[in-house]
Amino acid sequence: SQLNTLPITLESLVMNGSFSDSTAIDLLDYTNLTYFYMHSYYARNAQRRMSGGTIMPQVHTSIEQYRIYNQPYSQMCDGLIDSMNLTYLWFPWCGTTQAQGGVAITIASPAIGEFLSYGNGHNVVNMSGKTSLTTYVQQYSSAGGSSFVGNFTGCDALTELNFYGSNISGSIQTGLTGLNALT
């Protein structure tokens, strides 16, 4: 309710260590919101994180950059999945395993450039045809043997593909074929 007192024309929202409850955050009416950042730390070694929740803070499909750190959300909101403008997605240590409604995570945006996930257990997201994608990181993932093969076909700008410490499967030779920009 505190968030919903903000002007509806809000374009950017940064909330570091602001809330510590299990209330669902609904920002769907903020159709101009393009940048969202919710971190648990508000000072050195001082943090305040949500105490529970299921769905990440819900945003309108106008979102371009979404950053959420160390918050307990098992499901990614539909606004992120359906946004055609999403360029940057960073969600380390949230425990995210699936999309809203309990399905596999997908990303509709052809403009996605960076996808950064640490310590989450979701599927390897199919990024095929995402020509703007430069970075895909899914570290420390308990993805249950999810295969990466075929999920990066046509990602001609992809320079970093990082599955460090993750339970990812698939043939490296087959999965990396055609990814000539990898460094």
N, C-alpha and C positions, 0 to 999 in steps of 0.2 A: 504493500500500500504506500510506503514511503517513495518508492521508485515511481509510482504512477502519479505523483504530484509534480513531477518534472515536466517542462514544456514538451508538448507533443512533437515539436519541430526539432527536437534534439538530434544531432548528427553523430556525436561521439560520446561514449560513456566509459569512464574508467572507475573501477571500484576495487580498491586494494584493502583487504582486511576489513570490509565494511559490515558484513552480516555474519551471524552465527546462529542460524536456525534451520528449520527444514521446510520453510515456506517456498512454494513454487514461484519462480520469477517469470512473469509474463510481460514481455515488451513488444508484443505483436502489433499494438496500435502505433508504435513509433516507426512509421514508414520511411522516415528520413534517416534513420539510424544506419550508418555504414561502418562504424568502428565500435567494437565492444571488447572490453578488457576487464577481467575479474580475476584478481590474484589473491592468494591467501595471506601473503606477507604485507605488512604495512610499515615495518621498521626492521632493522637488522635483528634477526632471530626472534621476531615477534610476529605471530600470525593469528589470524582469526579466519576460520573456514566454516563453511556451511556444515551443519550437523547431520544432514541427510537430504535425500532427494532422489528422484529417479531421472527426470528429464532435465538436460542442461537448460540454462536460462533461455527461454523461447524468444526468438527474434523474427522480425519480418524478413521476407525474402530479398529485401533491399540491402542486406548485410554484405559487406565487402571483406572486412577483416574481423576475425573472431579469435580472441585469445582468452583462454581460461586455464588457470593453474591450480592444481592440488585441491580440487573441489569434488565432492562425492556424487558424481552423476553417472549412472550406468547406461543411459540412453542419450544419443545425440538428437537434438531437436530438428523438426522438419524444416524450419527456416534455413538452417545450414545446408541441409541435403538438397533443398529445392531452389536455393538462390542461384540465379544465373550470373551473378556479379561477384561471387566469392573468389577472392584472389589469395587469401592467406588464412590458414586454419592451424592453430597451435593449442593443444589440449593435453599437456603432460599430467600424469599421476591423478587422473580423475576416475579410473576404474570403468571407463566406457567400454562396453562389450557389444552394443548393437544400436540400431537406429530407433527412433520413437516408434512404438508399436511392436517392438521386439523382432524386427527384421534386420537383415544385413545392411551395413552402412554403404551408401552410394553417394556420389557427389555429382550433381547435375551441371555445375558451372564449367563452361569451356575455358574460362579465364583463370582457373585455379593455377597458381604458380608454386605455392609451397604448402605441403601437408606434413605436419609435425606432431607425432603421437609418441608418448613415452609411458610405459607402465600400464597400458590399457590392453584389453583382451579381445578386441574386435577383429573382424575378418580383414584380409588384405583387400583394400578398396580397389575396385576396377577403375583404373584411370585411362583406359584405352581411348586414344584419339584426343587426349588433352595436350594440345600442342604448346601451351604456355607453361606446363608443369616442368619446373627445374629441379625441385627437391621433394622427395618422398622419404620420410623417416618414420619407421615403426619399430622403435627400440624397446627392449624389455617387455615384449608382448607375449601373452599366453594365448595366442590366437588358435590354439587347438590344431596345429598342423595345417592351417590355411595355406593354400598354394598361391604363389605369386606369378606363376607362368600364365602368360596371356593377358595379364592385368595392366601392362604398360605398352602395348602395341601402339605404334604411332606417336609415342611421346618423344618426339624428335629433339626437344630442348632439355630433356632429363639429364642432369649432370650428377645428381646424387641419389642413390638408392641404398637405404641403410636399414638393415634388419638386425642390427647387433643385439645379441642376447635374446632373440625371439624364437618362438616355436613355429617357424615358417617352413613350408615344404616346397619341393619342385626342383626340376633340373636347372642348374645354373646356366648350362650351355643353351638350353631351349629358352629359358626365361629372359636372357640378356640379348638374344638375337635381335639385331636391328637397332639397339640402343647405342648408337655411335657417339653420342655426346657425353656419355658417362665418363667421369674423371675419377 
